[in-house]
């Protein structure tokens, strides 16, 4: 929806009614992916696209129907469907479209301003819509337990920049489509060593935008890290000080070399990132802390450092070590205690603790 948000905002300001069609599922060679949107105003103007042209006419008519009835519609178009074939979806894929009346104005405003926001549509015909912002949410399905589950799932998806359909655990058979308008969180891996490869692969698997940075051009190459979104040759502390970060950013330091680690940690521990971890032995960690104190870092800043990096899994190989590192990052993001679930009590999904019921 981001590409048409400015037009939708203009319609909202002018009091123009419109219907919004969003791709909520796509299989095979479908031309547009979940989150692609098309809108039709009450005077017949259309903006955006859900299929690159092949089913636009049918979706246009669905939007007109929703404008007439005020009720949301969910429809699939696939190559094997006679109706879909008739309207021209000849690419061999399948798309599922959700058409609804105009979403709340704050959704369009947030998307237009490139602010992080998630929109959750309950797919039961009720038209229940949630707006999830980093510091709050709006909307309700009328059932507190369902609201808790939807908001928790949407917040997690917003945190990861993900879009898709999810089942609502509290009501079997109920689905919700969640569209996130946020960039992917960043994973910054410093040190182009053997351990970095598995960390990069796991980070990308979890939805991070992964960067590998090292000052040594012979090691920092795209060929060595094909799963990284980018590979940067630069002094780590200089790169970190100049790159874009936020509270979801994870900094993983694998260089294990004081000339790289110490300047980098001086920068990292003073930035509002979500995680800072550094590889090294307990002796190395103690020596780092002493040097960093001499450099002027406070006890509060030093307490943010996860070192030796990772959870105690007994890891030996680079792949096992990567699992330990990524698991520590996930535990920090989700508030997990990193204990076996069999040794804990209460809700398995921490987000659901608010209503006092297990997931």
Secondary structure, DSSP 8 states (H G I E B T S, - for coil): -GGGHHHHHHHHHHT--EEEEEEEEEETT-SS-TT-EEEEETTS-EEE-SSTTSSHHHHHHHHHHHHHH---EEEEEETTSHHHHHHT--SS-EEEEEEEE---HHHHHHHHTT--EEEEEETTTT--EEEEETTEEE---S-HHHHHHHHHHHHHHHHHT--EEEE-TTSTT-EEEEEEES---EEEEE--SHHHHHHHHHHHHTT-EEEEEES-TTT--TTT-TTSSEEEES-HHHHHHHS---TT-EEEE----HHHHHHHHHHHTTS--SEEEE---HHHHHHHHHHHHHTT--HHHHTTEE-S-S--S---SHHHHHHHHHHHHHHHHHT---S-GGG--S-SSGGGGGGT---
